[in-house]
Amino acid sequence: MKNYFSSDFKLGILGGGQLGRMLLAETQKLDIYTTILDSSTNAPCAEICNKFVVGNLLDFDAVYNFGKTVDVLTIEIENVNLDALDKLEEEGLTIYPKPKDLRVIQSKARQKNFYIDNQIPTADFSHYAYLEELKHSYENNIIDFPFVWKAARFGYDGNGVKIVRNIEDLESLPNVECITEKLIPFKNELAVIVARNAYGETNTYPVVEMEFHPEANQVEYVICPARIDFKVAEKAREIALKVVSKLDFVGLLAVEMFQTKKDDILVNEVAPRPHNSGHYSIEASYTNQFEQHLRSILNLPLGNTESKVAGIMVNLVGEEGFSGDVVYEKIEDILKIEGVTPHIYGKKETRPFRKMGHVTIVNKDIDKAREIAQKVKETIKVISKQ
């Protein structure tokens, strides 16, 4: 086995946001040298990695030149220059997740076609090169309201997704390549995180339940374990494992799903990296998702994915009406509550709905944890200096 620890080994990470920051907590535990590429000098990782490089993740030269300085390359965001990764891989650099998988996942249209081709259950969809094509489809009664519109690329945290209910909604969409999906009446939104190393060793985390903010289309609460029937949970895990197997994926893959009214499981989309739905694991799991990501990409034995205790994650996002230097109002009040741990992402400026941190609540009783989560959500506010 290669010596990654307290050595001259260099791990490269594309992206320096909060996911990278939480990954660095694990590289520091193991004394793994990390170098990070990000376009912002104020990125959450900038001050805490071993080496920080400023560069555009979508620029071929920036990504290629960065890759030449590291021994293994990974990502904390999937919107990166894939041509550069292909060339680096051809030249012998170890890159996980693999560029071929990122190519499938980067495009929502390719992702959906992958599910269809591999008999993975997903909502019916249509693919449009631009907005006029979508309008033409509506005018000719090929598509009807309501439907879910998704930008084919560069969507994140609720951006690039919209429920289209009428002609006004349709007119307000941007003119980009997109997909539309049938609006699924579902009971629950679920997620399963799967880890797999290059030896093919695979492990799944418990199925989690996600509650979304109705306006921002962002996850508000992640609940582990999901409060669903055992058979439904098993079905969700099996489908997530099938996605990983068909991709021949190495790394950490978060599989987001819908549980329909009839208890069918449909894959919504995947993320090839640590994910919001796994943040609870830092406090609640034997092996948190960030350590597991490292284990999988460095081909180390995978850790125990079981929970020690029930966990709920509450996202901390900027309050509406506040922009500027951030203030975490009443953070002292939530720190008084047993089992509550805030994680602050190091972003100095807040704006409405921007992800600024999260809070984990652990408790032996999932219902009690959910009550505390509600109290936390109602107490702490992310605002700006007046």
N, C-alpha and C positions, 0 to 999 in steps of 0.2 A: 504493500500500500504506500502511496505517495505520502511524504511528510508535509502536511498542510500547516502544522502547528508550531509556532515559535520558529519559523523557518523563512527562507527567501521566497516561498510560494506567494503569488499575487492573485487574488480573486478580483475580477473586474465586474462592476455592476452598472448596467445602463439604467440611469434614472436615480435621482437623489431625493425623492419625496419621502413621505412618512413611512411607506412600506420599507424603503431602504434603511431609514432610521431605525426601525424596529429590528430589521435584519442585522444591523451593525451591533445591536445589543448582544446578539448571539455570536457574531464573529469575535467580539471583544472577549467573551467568556472563553473562547477556544484559542485566542491569540492568533487569529488568521488575518493576514495583511490584506486590507481592502482598498481599492482605488475606484472612484466613482466618476461617471460622466453625467453632467446635467447642464442645461442651458442657463440656469439661474444661479448667480453668485450667492443668493440668499436661500438656496435650497435647504430643507431640513437636515440633510446629511453633511452640508458643506464643512461644518466645524468639527465633526466627530469621526470622519473616516481618516485613514492613514494618508491618502492622497486624493485631492479633489481637482478634477479637470473640467473647465467650462467649455461646452460645445453643444451643438444642436444634434439631438438624437436622430433626426431624420436626414442629416447630412452625411453623405457617403464617406467623405474624407475624415470627418470628425470621428465617426464610429470605427472606421477601418484603422486609423492611426492609433486610436485608443486601444483597440483589440490587440494590436501588435505588442503592447506593453504588459499584457497579463497572461496568466497560465490557464485560467478557466474563466469563461465569460457567462454571466447570467443577467437577468432583467428584473426590474421591479415595475416596469410599464411595458406594454406590448407594442406601442406605437414607436417603432425604431426602424432604422434603414436596413431592410432585409438583404438588399444586394451586397452591402458591406459584410453582413454576417455570412452570406453564402461564400464570398471570397475568402474570408477568414477561415471558415470551416474547410474549404478546399485546400487551404494552406496548412491545415493540421491543427487548428485551434479547437479545443473542446468547448462547445457552446451548448448549454442547457437552459431553458428548453430549446429543442432543435429548431433551426430556421425554417425547416419545412412545416413544422407544426405552427409556428408563428404566422406563416403565410396563410394557412387555413383559418386561423383564429382572428387575424387582423381584419379580415373582411367578413362582415356578418352574412353576406350572400354566400361566400365560399363555405362558411361554417354551416349554414343551413343545408347546403347541398351535400356536405360531408355527412350530416345526420341522415338525410334521405338515402344516400348511396349505401350507408352501412346499417340500414333498418333500425336506426335509433329514433324512438318516438319524439316528435316535435310538432309544434303548431304549423298548419298549412301556411304557405307564404308565397308572395310574388316578388320579383326582382325588377327594379326600374333603374335605367341608366341616369335619368334626370327627371325633374318635377313635371315637365310637360307630358312626358310619357305616362306618368301616374294620373295626371288630370284627364288625359285622353281615355285612360282605362275607366275612370269614373263616369265620364260623359257617355261612354258606350255601354254602361251598365255591367261592366266586367267586375268591378269592385263596388262595394256598398259600405255605408257607414254603419256602426263604428268600426274602426280598425286601428291597429297599432302601427305607427310609422317609426322606422329606425334608420338613421344614417348608416350607410354601409361601412363607414370608417370613422375613427376618431371620436366615438361616443364614450362618455365616462360619467359616473355619478349622476345619472339622470339626464345629462346633456346628450342630445342626439336621439332621444326617445320621446314620442308624443302620442297620446290617444287622440285620434282624429274623429270627431263626432259630427261635424257639419262642414259646409262649404267654406265658412270663414276660417276654420282650422286648417283646411286644405290649402287655402290661398296663402296662409301665413308660413307655410313650410319653406325651408331653404332649398335652393335649386342644386341638389347634390344627388349622387348615386344613393339608392336607398332600397330597403325591403319593406313590405307591408305584411302584417300577420293578422290572421283572424283573432278577434278579441276573445280570449278564453275565459269563461266563467270558472274561476278556480276557488278551492277551499283554502289552500295555503301556498305560499311561496317557500320553497325549501332549497337547501344547498348541501352538497356533499363535497368535502375536500379529500382528494386522493393524492397520496405520495407514491412515487415509483423511482427506483434508482436504475442504473444501467444494467445491473444484474437481473432486472425484472422483478425484484422484491417489491411488493405492493402493500400499501396499508391505507385504510379509509378512516376518516374521523367520523364521529356520530353525525347523523342527519340533524341539521339545524333548521329552525323555522325563522323566517324573516318577516318583520312587520315594516311596511313602507310608509313614508310621509306622503300624504295624498297629493300635495302640490309639487314638492321638489322631486318626486319620484326617486328619492334616496332611501336607503335602509335606515330606519330609526332604531329598531331593536333587533338583535339576533339572539335567539333563545336556544340553548343547548342543554338537554336534548329536546328535539322537536316534540311537541305534545300531539303525537299522531300514533296510529295503530302500528304495532310491530311489523305486520306484513307489508304495510305501505313503506315503512322505513327500509325494510330489506329490499323491496323492489327498487327504491331510489338508489341504494348502494350498488345493486347489481348493474343498473343502467350507467351509473357513474364509472364503474369499473370497465364496462364495455367501451365507453368513450375513450378512456385511457389506453385500453388494449388496442383498439382500432387505429388510434393515432401512433401507437408505439411510443408513447410519451415518456420523457424522463424529466422529473422535477415535481412541482406541486401544481395540481390542477383543481380549480374550484368549479364545480358543475352546479349551475343554478337551474332550478326546476319548478314546474307547476304541479300541484296535486289537484286534479280535476274533481268535480262534484261526484264522479263515478269512481274516484280513487285510482284513476290512471295517472301515470307519471309522464310528463312531457319535458324534454330538455329545452330550456329557454336560451341560455348561452353559457360560455365557459370563459374563465380567466386563467392564463398559464403562469401563475405566480401566487404568492401569499395574497389573501383576499379579506375584505371587510368581514365576511361571514366567519372568518377564523380568528378574529382578534380576541375573542373570549378565551382562547386556548392559552394565552400568556399566563393567566392566573388559574384556569380551571383544568388544564390537561397535564398529563405526565410529560408529554413532549409538545411544546407549542409549535405552531405552524412555521415559524421563522427558523427555528432550529431544524425542523423537519425538512424545510426547503434546502438548507445547507447539507444535511445528511444525504438527500436524494441527488443533488447535483454533483457532490463530491464522491458519490458512490460508496458512502459509509452505511453501516447497518441502520435501518430505519428504527425510529423510537416508538414507544407505546403511545397510541393515539387515544386511549381511553381517558375519560374525564375523572378527576379525583372528586369532583363536586359539580353540582349544577351551575351553569354560568350564563349570564346575560350581558350583552354588550349594548351600550347606548352610544350612538354617534353624537359628538359635540360639533354642531355646525353654527356658522355665523347667524345671528338673529337678523330678521328683516329690518331694514331701516338703519343698520349700522355698518359703516365702512371706515377703516383706518386702523390705528395702533390698537392691538387687541387687549381686552380686559376680560378675565374669567370671573364673572360676578358670582359671589356666594360659593366659591370653591371650598372655602373653609367649612361651610355647613355640610357639604357632602362628605368631606374627609372625617367628620365625626361619626359617620354611619359605618357600622361593622360590615366588613366584606366588600367595601367599595374602594376601587383603585382607579384614579384618573391617569390617562396617558395624554400628554400635551405634545403636539407634533412639531413645535418649533417654528411655526409660521407667525411672523411678527404682525402681519396685517390681516384683519378679518374683513369679510364681505358677506352679503346674504347667502346662506346655504353652503358657504365654503366649509369643507371638512377641516376642522381645527384640532380635533382630538377625539378620544373616546373614553368611556368609563366602563370598567368591568365590575359586575356585581356577582359575587359567589355566595352560595347558600346551599345547605343540604336539601332544602325544599324549593323546588322550581317555582311554585306559586308565590312563595314569600319573596324570592329573588325578583320576580316580575313586579310585585308591589313596590319593592325598593327601587327598581329601575324607573318606575313611573314617578316616584318621589324625586329621584335624581334629575330626571328630565325636566320636571316642573321647577326645580330649585336652581340649578346652575344655568347661567345665561352667558353666551359668548357675545360680548358687545365691544364697543370701541370707546376710547377716551373722548370725553366731551370737549 
